[in-house]
Amino acid sequence: MKIFLKEIFEYTYTFNSKVIDSLLQSKDAIPEKSLVLINHTINAHEIWNSRIEKKDCKTQVWEMRPVINLKKINEANFQNSIRIIDSFNLEEKINYFNSKGEEFINTIRDMLFHVVNHSTYHRGQIATDSKVHGLTPLVTDYIFYKRDNL
């Protein structure tokens, strides 16, 4: 399981980076919704890592940060997730509070998988938003990543 999680986090990191690069290249033509979604995706990843590590996180889930800063944050999120995978028992249950203050309990494995699934979902929304605004969306499907990285 740990090997697979590392692979899907590499995939997530790679395509989040490509989306950020694509938005940076679009400069003034970046659709606002896409900016909100990529920020949310990167912020949520940081927040989930913090929940697993039981650390305080000042980042807000819908906080807007300059796109140029997201590359470094994405890299840090990836490195932290890999460290978590290497260091923690994936079956350990974590108590945490969501952004509404509601308490939940999930395994680290499920929390990590959620990060990947959440990122994939929002990259799909960004692709749709790009298309609506006349931009060519990136293909970020997992199988395309695997075909290129065998």
N, C-alpha and C positions, 0 to 999 in steps of 0.2 A: 504493500500500500504506500509506503514512504517513497519508493522509487516513482510510482505513478503520480503521486502528488507533486513531487519535484518536477516531473515532466509537464504537468498541466500548469504549474506556476511559471515555468519557463515559457510556455505558450502564452499565458496571460501577460507576462512581462513583455514579451516580444511584440505582441499585437497592441498592447496599450501604448508601447513606445512608438510603434508605427502610426497609430492614430494621432498621438501628440505631434509627431513629426509632420504628418499630413496637415494638421491644423495650423502648425507654425508656418508651413509653406503657403497656406491660403491667405495669410496675413489679414488684411482688412475684410476679406470675404468670408471669414469664419462665421457660420451661423451661430446665433446666440444660444439656441437650444443645445447645440453640440458642445459649446464651451461649458454650459451648466452640467451636462451629462458626463463629460470627461472629468471635470472637477469632482463631481459626486462619486464617480467610480473610484478615483484615486483616494479621495477622502475616506470613503467607506472601507477600503482595503486597510488603510492606516488605523482606522478605528477598530476593525476586527482583530488586527494583530495586537493592539493594545488590550483589548478585552481578554484575549488568550493569555497574554503575559501579565494580566492584572495590573496594568499600568494606567495612570491617569492620562487621558488624551484631550488636549485643548481644541483639537480640530473639530469643526462642526461638519455634519454630513453634507450640508448644502453650501458650505463656505466656498467663495470664489477666490481662486489664487491665479496669479499670472501663469499662462500656459507654459512659458519658458521654465518656470519653477517645477512644473509637474514631472519633467524628465528625471530630475534628481529625487523627487519624492517617490516616483514609481520605482526607481532603482533601490531606494532604501526599503520600500515596502517588500519588494522581491527578496532582498537579502534577509530581511527580518522573517519573512515566511519560510524561507529555506532553513534558517536557524531554528525556528519553531519546529519544523518537521524533524530536524535532526535531534533536537533536545527534549522534546516532550513525548509523553505517552499519548498517542492519538485517541485512545479510548477514554482518556480522562475527561470528566464532566466539569464544565466551567459554569459558574453562576455569573450572570452579567445583567446589566440594565440596557435597554434600547434607548434611542433618542427621546422617547416619550416618557422615560422613567419606569417602564414596565420590566419586571424581572423575569428572566428565562434561564433555562439550563440546557446546554447542548454539549455534545462531545467536541473535542478539538477537531477531530476528523470532519465532522459535519460543518463546523464553522469554517474550516479551510475550504471545503468543497463549495460552500456558499459563496465565498469570496470569488472563486473562479466563475461560478455560474452567474453571479451578479455582474461581473465584468463583461462576460459574453453577452448577456442580455442588453446591457447599455451600449456596447459596441454595435450591436444590431440596430439600436435606435439611432445611433450616430450615423450609421450607413444610410438609413432611411432619410434622416434629416439632410445629409449631404446630397442625396439624389433629388430631393424636393427642391433644393437650392441650386440645382444644375451642376453640382460637382460630381466627380466620379468617386463612388464609395470604394473603400478598401475591401478586399475579400479577406475576412479574418476567421474563416471556418477552421476548426481544429484539424480536420483531415488534410486541408491544404498545407497547414504547418507541418504535419507529419510527413507528407509527401516530399516536402523540401528539406526535411531534417532527418532522413533515414541514414 
